[in-house]
Amino acid sequence: MACTVLFLPESPRWLYAHGKPEQAKAILSKYHGNGFCTPLVAKELDQIIESLNIAPKRMFDYSNLADTRGKAYRLMLALLMGAAGQIKSSLSHFAHVGDIRSLIPTLIGLLFALLGTYCTDRLGRRPMLTFGTFLCALFLALAMACSAISLNGATTISVVIYNNAAAKGTIAFLILFYATYAWAYIPLVAVYPPEVLSMEQRSTGMGLMVLTLNLACE
């Protein structure tokens, strides 16, 4: 990854903000206009200029991040999505270390995340979040119920006699939970926050969202 960074073009927004508008225009024309300054490129340049005009003039300026009720609500939604980005089940302890079966949760997450990416624009953000959250809660509740049944009322997993069918049900419902989470949340964590934040909130708001995401990971 470190080597590929050397081949990435500079950000047009950064170039424009640092007094290099022609270089910004050249990069946009190359990658978005096949070498020509198309109407799309001109519109993107106008959007860059507009965003720079309303963006905070100083670094770490959070004065206008939540200065109205609407902005505070938008910021709350973005931070909640950041926290939700780590509310997932870890299935690795159901497979032995080094066992090929330990790759199953990763593959399930990848496949359903790709499916969720496909569905994002077709189903809409809110229906996906509503339906996905409901199914996640349902599957997690069923997994916990099966886990309690499998232990026969014991308070520790160090039991000699347990309900094998209920134990398998626990694993099955956790897999369904993880698949649903990957379908609904993994694509929308990257898509929803920048869409819900206003232009003047976006840079600082996304920084706080990523911070929340990493804190939730810990």
N, CA and C of each residue as an Amber inpcrd file, in Angstrom:
protein
   654
   0.8280000  -1.1940000   0.0000000   0.0000000   0.0000000   0.0000000
   0.8700000   1.2540000   0.0000000   1.9620000   1.2120000   0.7590000
   2.8500000   2.3700000   0.8140000   3.4320000   2.6840000  -0.5570000
   3.7150000   1.6490000  -1.3490000   4.2820000   1.8670000  -2.6840000
   3.2510000   2.4510000  -3.6430000   2.0060000   2.0010000  -3.5470000
   0.9810000   2.4860000  -4.4720000   0.6230000   3.9460000  -4.2200000
   0.8510000   4.4360000  -2.9910000   0.5600000   5.8430000  -2.6930000
   1.3690000   6.7700000  -3.5920000   2.5540000   6.3360000  -3.9920000
   3.4150000   7.1610000  -4.8400000   2.7830000   7.4430000  -6.2010000
   1.8480000   6.5870000  -6.6210000   1.2290000   6.7430000  -7.9380000
  -0.1220000   7.4530000  -7.8790000  -0.5690000   7.8240000  -6.6830000
  -1.8560000   8.5010000  -6.5570000  -1.7270000   9.9710000  -6.9330000
  -2.7050000  10.5270000  -7.6440000  -2.6610000  11.9620000  -7.9680000
  -2.9800000  12.8020000  -6.7390000  -2.5470000  14.0470000  -6.7640000
  -2.8400000  14.9580000  -5.6620000  -4.3220000  15.3100000  -5.6610000
  -4.8420000  15.6440000  -4.4870000  -6.2470000  16.0250000  -4.3600000
  -6.5010000  17.3530000  -5.0760000  -7.4670000  17.4000000  -6.0050000
  -7.7750000  18.6760000  -6.6750000  -8.2020000  19.7600000  -5.6890000
  -8.9140000  19.3620000  -4.6530000  -9.3540000  20.3450000  -3.6610000
  -8.1510000  20.9520000  -2.9410000  -7.1760000  20.1150000  -2.5870000
  -5.9770000  20.6090000  -1.9140000  -5.1980000  21.5390000  -2.8410000
  -5.0800000  21.1610000  -4.1110000  -4.3600000  21.9970000  -5.0690000
  -5.0270000  23.3600000  -5.2130000  -6.3550000  23.3610000  -5.3090000
  -7.0690000  24.6260000  -5.4660000  -6.9280000  25.4820000  -4.2120000
  -6.9660000  24.8490000  -3.0490000  -6.8510000  25.5950000  -1.7950000
  -5.4640000  26.1900000  -1.6100000  -4.4560000  25.6270000  -2.2920000
  -3.0840000  26.1100000  -2.1480000  -2.6130000  26.8670000  -3.3920000
  -3.5640000  27.4780000  -4.0850000  -3.2170000  28.3730000  -5.1790000
  -2.7370000  27.7050000  -6.4450000  -3.1990000  26.4920000  -6.7260000
  -2.8000000  25.7850000  -7.9450000  -4.0420000  25.3270000  -8.7100000
  -4.8800000  26.2770000  -9.1510000  -6.1360000  25.9060000  -9.8150000
  -5.9380000  25.1840000 -11.1450000  -4.8780000  25.5340000 -11.8870000
  -4.6570000  24.8950000 -13.1840000  -4.3070000  23.4170000 -13.0210000
  -3.5110000  23.0970000 -12.0000000  -3.1890000  21.6960000 -11.7490000
  -4.4240000  20.9210000 -11.3050000  -5.2620000  21.5680000 -10.5020000
  -6.5070000  20.9230000 -10.0780000  -7.3990000  20.6420000 -11.2780000
  -7.4950000  21.6090000 -12.1710000  -8.3050000  21.4430000 -13.3830000
  -7.7420000  20.3440000 -14.2730000  -6.4120000  20.2630000 -14.3620000
  -5.7790000  19.2450000 -15.2050000  -6.0570000  17.8370000 -14.6790000
  -6.0010000  17.6590000 -13.3670000  -6.2520000  16.3360000 -12.7870000
  -7.7030000  15.9210000 -12.9900000  -8.6350000  16.8440000 -12.7490000
 -10.0470000  16.5250000 -12.9550000 -10.3340000  16.2280000 -14.4210000
  -9.7180000  16.9900000 -15.3140000  -9.9290000  16.7550000 -16.7450000
  -9.3840000  15.3960000 -17.1680000  -8.2460000  15.0040000 -16.6010000
  -7.6250000  13.7340000 -16.9670000  -8.4530000  12.5420000 -16.5140000
  -8.9490000  12.5860000 -15.2740000  -9.6100000  11.4140000 -14.7070000
 -11.1290000  11.4370000 -14.8490000 -11.7210000  12.6210000 -15.0000000
 -13.1780000  12.7060000 -15.0920000 -13.6700000  13.1980000 -16.4480000
 -12.7550000  13.6410000 -17.3040000 -13.1770000  14.1600000 -18.6020000
 -12.3960000  13.6130000 -19.7680000 -11.6410000  12.5230000 -19.5370000
 -10.8320000  11.9130000 -20.6030000  -9.9030000  12.9230000 -21.2670000
  -9.3610000  13.8330000 -20.4460000  -8.4140000  14.8160000 -20.9620000
  -9.0280000  16.1360000 -21.3780000 -10.3580000  16.2600000 -21.2620000
 -11.0390000  17.4840000 -21.6810000 -11.7820000  18.1030000 -20.4980000
 -11.9220000  19.4230000 -20.5580000 -12.6730000  20.1320000 -19.5180000
 -14.1580000  20.0750000 -19.8700000 -14.7930000  18.9890000 -19.5110000
 -16.1960000  18.7610000 -19.8250000 -17.0920000  19.5360000 -18.8520000
 -18.3950000  19.6070000 -19.1360000 -19.3100000  20.2500000 -18.1750000
 -19.2500000  19.6270000 -16.7830000 -19.0100000  18.3120000 -16.7170000
 -18.8790000  17.6580000 -15.4150000 -17.6690000  18.1910000 -14.6610000
 -16.5430000  18.3390000 -15.3520000 -15.3310000  18.8630000 -14.7210000
 -15.5580000  20.2930000 -14.2450000 -16.2100000  21.1030000 -15.0700000
 -16.4900000  22.4910000 -14.6850000 -17.3880000  22.5460000 -13.4530000
 -18.3680000  21.6500000 -13.3990000 -19.2640000  21.6130000 -12.2390000
 -18.5090000  21.1980000 -10.9810000 -17.6070000  20.2290000 -11.1110000
 -16.8210000  19.7920000  -9.9600000 -15.9080000  20.9050000  -9.4620000
 -15.3420000  21.6840000 -10.3810000 -14.5140000  22.8210000  -9.9780000
 -15.3440000  23.8560000  -9.2230000 -16.5600000  24.1090000  -9.6980000
 -17.4450000  25.0500000  -9.0030000 -17.7770000  24.5520000  -7.5960000
 -17.9810000  23.2360000  -7.4640000 -18.2810000  22.6750000  -6.1510000
 -17.0850000  22.8030000  -5.2100000 -15.8810000  22.6280000  -5.7420000
 -14.6750000  22.7860000  -4.9240000 -14.5650000  24.2240000  -4.4260000
 -14.7900000  25.1790000  -5.3230000 -14.7120000  26.5920000  -4.9400000
 -15.7530000  26.9140000  -3.8740000 -16.9740000  26.4060000  -4.0730000
 -18.0400000  26.6640000  -3.1080000 -17.7160000  26.0600000  -1.7490000
 -17.1910000  24.8320000  -1.7450000 -16.8710000  24.1780000  -0.4730000
 -15.7450000  24.8990000   0.2550000 -14.7770000  25.4280000  -0.4890000
 -13.6760000  26.1590000   0.1440000 -14.1530000  27.4850000   0.7280000
 -15.1650000  28.0740000   0.1110000 -15.6780000  29.3520000   0.6060000
 -16.4170000  29.2110000   1.9310000 -17.0460000  28.0440000   2.1470000
 -17.8300000  27.8720000   3.3740000 -17.1230000  26.9860000   4.3930000
 -15.9760000  26.4210000   4.0140000 -15.2420000  25.5510000   4.9400000
 -14.5990000  26.3920000   6.0400000 -14.3500000  25.7910000   7.2170000
 -13.6590000  26.5200000   8.2870000 -12.3110000  27.0440000   7.8110000
 -11.9990000  28.2740000   8.1800000 -10.7510000  28.8990000   7.7390000
  -9.5640000  28.4830000   8.6010000  -9.8280000  27.9570000   9.7740000
  -8.7590000  27.5450000  10.6740000  -8.8580000  26.0530000  10.9570000
  -7.7140000  25.4190000  11.1570000  -7.7180000  24.0030000  11.5190000
  -8.3250000  23.8200000  12.9030000  -8.9980000  22.6920000  13.0880000
  -9.6210000  22.3430000  14.3630000 -10.6420000  23.3960000  14.8050000
 -11.3390000  23.9670000  13.8240000 -12.3910000  24.9330000  14.1310000
 -13.7240000  24.1880000  14.1770000 -14.2310000  23.9600000  15.3950000
 -15.4770000  23.2180000  15.5720000 -16.6270000  24.1370000  15.9900000
 -16.4490000  25.4370000  15.8000000 -17.4460000  26.3860000  16.2930000
 -18.7840000  26.2610000  15.5780000 -18.7630000  25.8830000  14.2950000
 -20.0190000  25.7830000  13.5480000 -20.4290000  24.3350000  13.2940000
 -19.8440000  23.4080000  14.0530000 -20.1370000  21.9980000  13.8220000
 -21.5380000  21.6240000  14.2890000 -21.9690000  22.1930000  15.4090000
 -23.2900000  21.8590000  15.9520000 -23.9230000  23.1040000  16.5650000
 -23.8310000  24.2280000  15.8490000 -24.3380000  25.4820000  16.4070000
 -25.8320000  25.6820000  16.1690000 -26.4710000  24.7610000  15.4590000
 -27.9220000  24.7980000  15.3050000 -28.4800000  23.4150000  15.6320000
 -29.7740000  23.3620000  15.8560000 -30.4020000  22.0830000  16.1970000
 -30.2770000  21.0850000  15.0500000 -30.4290000  21.5730000  13.8180000
 -30.3110000  20.6930000  12.6620000 -28.9150000  20.1160000  12.5160000
 -27.8990000  20.9520000  12.7250000 -26.5200000  20.4700000  12.6240000
 -26.2050000  19.4600000  13.7250000 -26.7110000  19.7230000  14.9270000
 -26.4730000  18.7950000  16.0340000 -27.1000000  17.4330000  15.7390000
 -28.2840000  17.4500000  15.1340000 -28.9570000  16.1920000  14.7910000
 -28.1810000  15.4340000  13.7140000 -27.6950000  16.1550000  12.7150000
 -26.9040000  15.5240000  11.6590000 -25.6160000  14.9190000  12.2270000
 -24.9600000  15.6610000  13.1150000 -23.7270000  15.1620000  13.7180000
 -23.9980000  13.9160000  14.5500000 -25.1110000  13.9130000  15.2880000
 -25.4600000  12.7450000  16.0930000 -25.6450000  11.5110000  15.2140000
 -26.3120000  11.6740000  14.0650000 -26.5130000  10.5480000  13.1540000
 -25.1790000  10.0090000  12.6420000 -24.2630000  10.9150000  12.3010000
 -22.9560000  10.4830000  11.7980000 -22.1690000   9.7400000  12.8700000
 -22.2000000  10.2420000  14.1080000 -21.4610000   9.5900000  15.1910000
 -22.0710000   8.2370000  15.5490000 -23.3910000   8.1350000  15.4790000
 -24.0380000   6.8470000  15.7370000 -23.6360000   5.8110000  14.6950000
 -23.5060000   6.2480000  13.4430000 -23.0560000   5.3180000  12.4070000
 -21.6150000   4.8920000  12.6560000 -20.7860000   5.8200000  13.1620000
 -19.4150000   5.4540000  13.4960000 -19.3610000   4.4080000  14.5940000
 -20.1960000   4.5850000  15.6300000 -20.2420000   3.5990000  16.7130000
 -20.7870000   2.2680000  16.2120000 -21.7980000   2.3310000  15.3410000
 -22.3950000   1.0960000  14.8110000 -21.4230000   0.3350000  13.9260000
 -20.3900000   1.0200000  13.4480000 -19.4220000   0.3550000  12.5870000
 -18.6440000  -0.7460000  13.2710000 -18.7040000  -0.8170000  14.6090000
 -17.9780000  -1.8660000  15.3250000 -18.8990000  -2.7810000  16.1210000
 -20.2070000  -2.6150000  15.9650000 -21.1320000  -3.4950000  16.6840000
 -21.3470000  -4.7450000  15.8430000 -20.4330000  -5.6540000  15.9440000
 -20.5320000  -6.8790000  15.1610000 -20.0560000  -8.0530000  15.9940000
 -20.4250000  -9.2080000  15.5530000 -20.0640000 -10.4220000  16.2820000
 -18.7340000 -10.9520000  15.7920000 -17.9160000 -11.3730000  16.7180000
 -16.6560000 -12.0210000  16.3590000 -16.8710000 -13.5260000  16.3650000
 -16.7940000 -14.1170000  15.1790000 -17.0610000 -15.5480000  15.0540000
 -15.7920000 -16.3820000  15.0440000 -14.6400000 -15.7440000  15.2050000
 -13.3870000 -16.4740000  15.0520000 -13.2000000 -17.5390000  16.1220000
 -13.8270000 -17.3490000  17.3110000 -13.6000000 -18.3190000  18.3730000
 -14.3740000 -19.6110000  18.1510000 -15.1960000 -19.6550000  17.0870000
 -15.8900000 -20.8950000  16.7740000 -15.0610000 -21.7980000  15.8680000
 -13.9060000 -21.2960000  15.4120000 -13.0270000 -22.0980000  14.5580000
 -11.6430000 -22.1470000  15.1780000 -10.9370000 -23.2370000  14.9400000
  -9.6050000 -23.3770000  15.5010000  -8.6290000 -22.4560000  14.7740000
  -7.6460000 -21.9650000  15.5080000  -6.6230000 -21.1220000  14.9050000
  -5.8620000 -21.9340000  13.8700000  -5.7140000 -21.3860000  12.6770000
  -5.0290000 -22.0990000  11.6200000  -5.9400000 -22.9830000  10.7970000
  -7.1640000 -23.1990000  11.2600000  -8.1230000 -24.0050000  10.5210000
  -8.6790000 -23.1820000   9.3680000  -8.8840000 -23.8320000   8.2250000
  -9.4190000 -23.1360000   7.0590000 -10.8050000 -22.5790000   7.3370000
 -11.5200000 -23.1860000   8.3110000 -12.8610000 -22.7130000   8.6360000
 -12.8570000 -21.3300000   9.2740000 -11.6960000 -20.8990000   9.7730000
 -11.6160000 -19.5630000  10.3600000 -11.7960000 -18.4700000   9.3110000
 -11.6830000 -18.8300000   8.0230000 -11.8850000 -17.8590000   6.9510000
 -13.3580000 -17.6630000   6.6170000 -14.2170000 -18.5480000   7.1150000
 -15.6320000 -18.4860000   6.7520000 -16.2750000 -17.1550000   7.1430000
 -16.1030000 -16.6540000   8.3980000 -16.7150000 -15.3560000   8.7310000
 -16.2400000 -14.2220000   7.8330000 -14.9480000 -14.2280000   7.4870000
 -14.4140000 -13.1800000   6.6170000 -15.0520000 -13.2310000   5.2370000
 -15.1870000 -14.4350000   4.6870000 -15.7970000 -14.5820000   3.3670000
 -17.2740000 -14.1990000   3.3940000 -17.9590000 -14.5770000   4.4690000
 -19.3710000 -14.2000000   4.6040000 -19.5050000 -12.6820000   4.6460000
 -18.6550000 -12.0370000   5.4510000 -18.6990000 -10.5820000   5.5350000
 -18.4230000  -9.9210000   4.2010000 -17.4380000 -10.4370000   3.4620000
 -17.0930000  -9.8630000   2.1630000 -18.2440000  -9.9910000   1.1740000
 -18.8240000 -11.1860000   1.0770000 -19.8950000 -11.4190000   0.1070000
 -21.1300000 -10.5740000   0.4120000 -21.5190000 -10.5160000   1.6800000
 -22.7190000  -9.7640000   2.0210000 -22.4720000  -8.2560000   2.0020000
 -21.2380000  -7.8290000   2.2510000 -20.9230000  -6.4060000   2.1120000
 -21.0160000  -5.9780000   0.6480000 -20.5460000  -6.8350000  -0.2580000
 -20.6780000  -6.5440000  -1.6910000 -22.1440000  -6.5040000  -2.1060000
 -22.9360000  -7.4380000  -1.5680000 -24.3660000  -7.4370000  -1.8630000
 -25.0290000  -6.1680000  -1.3280000 -24.6240000  -5.7480000  -0.1240000
 -25.1730000  -4.5200000   0.4430000 -24.8030000  -3.2960000  -0.3730000
 -23.5750000  -3.2770000  -0.8980000 -23.1570000  -2.1670000  -1.7590000
 -24.0290000  -2.0930000  -3.0040000 -24.3770000  -3.2590000  -3.5500000
 -25.2480000  -3.3060000  -4.7270000 -26.6570000  -2.8050000  -4.3910000
 -27.1180000  -3.1000000  -3.1730000 -28.4910000  -2.7510000  -2.7910000
 -28.6400000  -1.3210000  -2.2870000 -27.5280000  -0.6580000  -1.9650000
 -27.6040000   0.6480000  -1.3120000 -28.4210000   1.6560000  -2.1060000
 -28.1220000   1.8070000  -3.3910000 -28.8410000   2.7820000  -4.2120000
 -30.1860000   2.2610000  -4.6920000 -30.3800000   0.9620000  -4.6480000
 -31.6240000   0.3920000  -5.1540000 -32.7120000   0.3270000  -4.0790000
 -32.3260000   0.0570000  -2.8500000 -33.3030000  -0.0360000  -1.7690000
 -33.4280000   1.2550000  -0.9750000 -32.3610000   2.0460000  -0.9430000
 -32.3700000   3.2710000  -0.1490000 -31.6970000   3.0650000   1.1900000
 -31.1480000   4.1530000   1.7410000 -30.3920000   4.0540000   2.9890000
 -31.2840000   3.7010000   4.1770000 -32.3710000   4.4280000   4.3390000
 -33.2200000   4.2300000   5.5210000 -33.8680000   2.8440000   5.5550000
 -34.4400000   2.3440000   4.4480000 -34.9940000   0.9780000   4.4990000
 -33.9490000  -0.0730000   4.8390000 -32.7350000   0.0730000   4.3000000
 -31.6880000  -0.9010000   4.6100000 -31.3210000  -0.8720000   6.0860000
 -31.1740000   0.3360000   6.6520000 -30.8280000   0.4430000   8.0670000
 -31.9430000  -0.0890000   8.9570000 -33.1850000   0.2540000   8.6260000
 -34.3180000  -0.1850000   9.4500000 -34.4590000  -1.7030000   9.4200000
 -34.5060000  -2.2650000   8.2250000 -34.6810000  -3.7050000   8.0770000
 -33.4640000  -4.4580000   8.6070000 -32.2640000  -3.9600000   8.3040000
 -31.0490000  -4.6270000   8.7590000 -30.9120000  -4.6150000  10.2710000
 -31.2410000  -3.4810000  10.9130000 -31.1510000  -3.3950000  12.3680000
 -32.1460000  -4.3340000  13.0360000 -33.3610000  -4.4110000  12.4840000
 -34.3720000  -5.3240000  13.0340000 -33.8970000  -6.7720000  12.9520000
 -33.3550000  -7.1740000  11.8010000 -32.8880000  -8.5520000  11.6490000
 -31.6760000  -8.8330000  12.5420000 -30.7720000  -7.8590000  12.6740000
 -29.6130000  -8.0470000  13.5570000 -30.0670000  -8.2940000  14.9930000
 -31.0220000  -7.4860000  15.4620000 -31.5220000  -7.6570000  16.8260000
 -32.2070000  -9.0110000  16.9910000 -32.9780000  -9.4190000  15.9840000
 -33.6840000 -10.6950000  16.0500000 -32.7080000 -11.8670000  16.0990000
 -31.7390000 -11.8860000  15.1790000 -30.7930000 -13.0040000  15.1280000
 -29.9120000 -13.0490000  16.3750000 -29.5300000 -11.8810000  16.9000000
 -28.6990000 -11.8690000  18.1010000 -29.4850000 -12.3760000  19.3080000
 -30.7630000 -11.9950000  19.4040000 -31.5980000 -12.4820000  20.5060000
 -31.7790000 -13.9970000  20.4220000 -32.0010000 -14.5140000  19.2160000
 -32.1510000 -15.9580000  19.0440000 -30.8470000 -16.6930000  19.3580000
 -29.7140000 -16.0870000  18.9930000 -28.4230000 -16.7050000  19.3030000
 -28.2070000 -16.7920000  20.8090000 -28.5540000 -15.7210000  21.5310000
 -28.3890000 -15.7410000  22.9830000 -29.3420000 -16.7370000  23.6410000
 -30.5540000 -16.8650000  23.0950000 -31.5060000 -17.8340000  23.6370000
 -30.9940000 -19.2620000  23.4400000 -30.4820000 -19.5480000  22.2450000
 -29.9260000 -20.8810000  21.9830000 -28.7060000 -21.1460000  22.8540000
 -27.9060000 -20.1110000  23.0940000 -26.7290000 -20.2810000  23.9440000
 -27.1270000 -20.6450000  25.3660000 -28.1690000 -19.9720000  25.8820000
 -28.6350000 -20.2770000  27.2360000 -29.1830000 -21.6960000  27.3260000
 -29.9120000 -22.1210000  26.2900000 -30.4670000 -23.4800000  26.2820000
 -29.3520000 -24.5190000  26.1910000 -28.3280000 -24.2160000  25.3850000
 -27.2490000 -25.1900000  25.1910000 -26.4710000 -25.4570000  26.4710000
 -26.4180000 -24.4660000  27.3760000 -25.6720000 -24.6280000  28.6270000
 -26.5270000 -25.2280000  29.7380000 -27.7900000 -25.4960000  29.4400000
 -28.6870000 -26.1090000  30.4240000 -28.7610000 -25.3080000  31.7250000
 -28.7570000 -23.9880000  31.5940000 -28.8850000 -23.1390000  32.7740000
 -27.5940000 -22.8690000  33.4990000 -26.4630000 -23.4300000  33.0500000
 -25.1870000 -23.1890000  33.7200000 -24.7210000 -21.7570000  33.4630000
 -23.9360000 -21.2260000  34.3740000 -23.4370000 -19.8560000  34.2430000
 -22.0460000 -19.8030000  33.6450000 -21.4960000 -20.9240000  33.2520000
 -20.1750000 -20.9710000  32.6410000 -20.1970000 -21.9670000  31.4930000
 -19.3140000 -21.7700000  30.5330000 -19.2750000 -22.6910000  29.3970000
 -18.5050000 -23.9630000  29.7280000 -17.9230000 -24.0330000  30.9310000
 -17.1740000 -25.2310000  31.3350000 -18.1440000 -26.2730000  31.8990000
 -18.9640000 -26.8080000  31.0260000 -19.9300000 -27.8230000  31.4300000
 -19.6490000 -29.0940000  30.6430000 -19.9600000 -30.2240000  31.2560000
 -19.7110000 -31.5090000  30.6120000 -20.8650000 -31.8860000  29.6960000
 -22.0870000 -31.6400000  30.1550000 -23.2770000 -31.9960000  29.3840000
 -23.9120000 -30.7150000  28.8510000 -24.1000000 -30.6530000  27.5690000
 -24.7430000 -29.4880000  26.9820000 -25.6130000 -29.9320000  25.8180000
 -26.5020000 -29.0420000  25.4130000 -27.4450000 -29.3260000  24.3300000
 -26.7490000 -29.0440000  23.0010000 -26.3880000 -30.0950000  22.2830000
 -25.6190000 -29.9340000  21.0500000 -26.4150000 -29.2080000  19.9700000
 -27.7040000 -29.5150000  19.8470000 -28.5300000 -28.8710000  18.8210000
 -28.6390000 -27.3700000  19.0750000 -28.8370000 -26.9940000  20.3410000
 -28.9350000 -25.5730000  20.6670000 -27.6020000 -24.8670000  20.4410000
 -26.4910000 -25.5600000  20.7100000 -25.1730000 -24.9670000  20.4750000
 -24.9650000 -24.6860000  18.9910000 -25.3860000 -25.6220000  18.1400000
 -25.2870000 -25.3960000  16.6960000 -26.2120000 -24.2640000  16.2610000
 -27.3710000 -24.1710000  16.9100000 -28.2770000 -23.0650000  16.6110000
 -27.6620000 -21.7190000  16.9520000 -26.8920000 -21.6670000  18.0450000
 -26.2000000 -20.4310000  18.4200000 -25.2590000 -19.9750000  17.3150000
 -24.4670000 -20.9150000  16.8080000 -23.5190000 -20.5810000  15.7420000
 -24.2570000 -20.1400000  14.4840000 -25.3410000 -20.8430000  14.1480000
 -26.0950000 -20.5070000  12.9380000 -26.6750000 -19.0950000  13.0170000
 -27.2650000 -18.7470000  14.1600000 -27.8680000 -17.4210000  14.2940000
 -26.8060000 -16.3180000  14.3580000 -25.6320000 -16.6220000  14.9290000
 -24.5540000 -15.6380000  14.9230000 -24.0480000 -15.3900000  13.5030000
 -23.9970000 -16.4430000  12.6960000 -23.5910000 -16.2750000  11.2980000
 -24.6210000 -15.4270000  10.5520000 -25.9110000 -15.6780000  10.8100000
 -26.9630000 -14.8710000  10.1840000 -26.8770000 -13.4130000  10.6430000
 -26.5750000 -13.2180000  11.9260000 -26.3990000 -11.8570000  12.4420000
 -25.2520000 -11.1520000  11.7270000 -24.1300000 -11.8510000  11.6040000
 -22.9530000 -11.2500000  10.9780000 -23.2110000 -10.9400000   9.5060000
 -23.9040000 -11.8410000   8.8140000 -24.2120000 -11.6170000   7.4050000
 -25.1330000 -10.4100000   7.2360000 -26.1270000 -10.2940000   8.1110000
 -27.0480000  -9.1600000   8.0330000 -26.3350000  -7.8540000   8.3490000
 -25.4670000  -7.8970000   9.3630000 -24.6920000  -6.7040000   9.7020000
 -23.8220000  -6.2690000   8.5250000 -23.1440000  -7.2300000   7.9020000
 -22.2770000  -6.9080000   6.7650000 -23.0880000  -6.3310000   5.6150000
 -24.2910000  -6.8320000   5.4080000 -25.1450000  -6.3550000   4.3210000
 -25.6400000  -4.9340000   4.5710000 -26.0470000  -4.6360000   5.8060000
 -26.6930000  -3.3540000   6.0870000 -25.7170000  -2.2700000   6.5270000
 -24.7510000  -2.6140000   7.3710000 -23.9560000  -1.5820000   8.0200000
 -22.6160000  -1.2980000   7.3450000 -21.9260000  -2.3320000   6.8860000
 -20.5900000  -2.0900000   6.3340000 -20.6210000  -1.1110000   5.1580000
 -21.5420000  -1.2340000   4.1870000 -21.5580000  -0.2330000   3.1060000
 -22.0020000   1.1470000   3.5800000 -22.9840000   1.1940000   4.4920000
 -23.5760000   2.4740000   4.8690000 -22.7140000   3.2690000   5.8410000
 -21.7920000   2.6310000   6.5460000 -20.8860000   3.3770000   7.4220000
 -20.0410000   4.3530000   6.6070000 -19.6920000   3.9600000   5.3860000
 -18.8940000   4.8350000   4.5240000 -19.7530000   5.8000000   3.7140000
 -21.0140000   5.4490000   3.4720000 -21.8650000   6.2410000   2.5800000
 -22.7290000   7.2440000   3.3360000 -23.3350000   6.8160000   4.4260000
 -24.3620000   7.6260000   5.0870000 -23.8260000   8.8940000   5.7650000
 -22.7430000   8.8260000   6.5770000 -22.2890000  10.0360000   7.2800000
 -21.9570000  11.2200000   6.3690000 -21.1650000  11.0560000   5.2860000
 -20.8870000  12.2340000   4.4490000 -22.1240000  12.7670000   3.7360000
 -23.1240000  11.9170000   3.5280000 -24.3480000  12.3940000   2.8880000
 -25.2290000  13.1760000   3.8510000 -25.2480000  12.7680000   5.1110000
 -26.1460000  13.4130000   6.0600000 -25.5560000  14.7130000   6.6100000
 -24.2300000  14.8370000   6.6200000 -23.5900000  16.0560000   7.1060000
 -23.6640000  17.1540000   6.0490000 -23.8680000  18.3870000   6.4960000
 -23.8820000  19.5080000   5.5610000 -22.4640000  19.7910000   5.0800000
 -22.3410000  20.6110000   4.0440000 -21.0370000  20.8830000   3.4520000
 -20.0600000  21.4740000   4.4680000 -20.5220000  22.4130000   5.2820000
 -19.6230000  23.0650000   6.2300000 -19.2920000  22.1810000   7.4270000
 -20.0520000  21.1060000   7.6290000 -19.7630000  20.1560000   8.7080000
 -18.8760000  19.0090000   8.2640000 -18.7930000  18.7800000   6.9710000
 -18.3310000  17.4820000   6.4760000 -16.9120000  17.1360000   6.8940000
 -15.9730000  18.0540000   6.7680000 -14.5770000  17.7090000   7.0600000
 -14.3780000  17.3960000   8.5380000 -14.8270000  18.2940000   9.4150000
 -14.6560000  18.0570000  10.8500000 -15.5840000  16.9540000  11.3420000
 -16.7950000  16.8950000  10.7940000 -17.7400000  15.8600000  11.2060000
 -17.2630000  14.4670000  10.8510000 -16.6820000  14.3050000   9.6520000
 -16.1670000  12.9950000   9.2630000 -14.9590000  12.6090000  10.1100000
 -14.1580000  13.6050000  10.5030000 -13.0420000  13.3090000  11.3940000
 -13.5160000  12.7590000  12.7280000 -14.5720000  13.3640000  13.2800000
 -15.1280000  12.8750000  14.5430000 -15.7860000  11.5100000  14.3670000
 -16.4040000  11.2880000  13.2070000 -17.0200000   9.9830000  12.9550000
 -15.9690000   8.8790000  12.9250000 -14.8440000   9.1330000  12.2540000
 -13.7670000   8.1370000  12.1990000 -13.1770000   7.9140000  13.5890000
 -13.0590000   8.9880000  14.3740000 -12.5730000   8.8470000  15.7500000
 -13.5180000   7.9660000  16.5600000 -14.8220000   8.1930000  16.4120000
 -15.8130000   7.3660000  17.1030000 -15.7200000   5.9120000  16.6560000
 -15.5120000   5.7100000  15.3650000 -15.3750000   4.3600000  14.8240000
 -14.1980000   3.6320000  15.4550000 -13.0690000   4.3140000  15.5910000
 -11.8830000   3.6810000  16.1640000 -11.9970000   3.5020000  17.6750000
 -12.6520000   4.4370000  18.3580000 -12.8660000   4.2780000  19.7950000
 -13.7900000   3.1040000  20.0770000 -14.8140000   2.9380000  19.2280000
 -15.7240000   1.8020000  19.3910000 -14.9980000   0.4940000  19.1600000
 -14.0020000   0.5220000  18.2710000 -13.2160000  -0.6860000  17.9990000
 -12.4490000  -1.1170000  19.2340000 -11.9780000  -0.1300000  20.0090000
 -11.2370000  -0.4650000  21.2200000 -12.1580000  -1.0250000  22.2890000
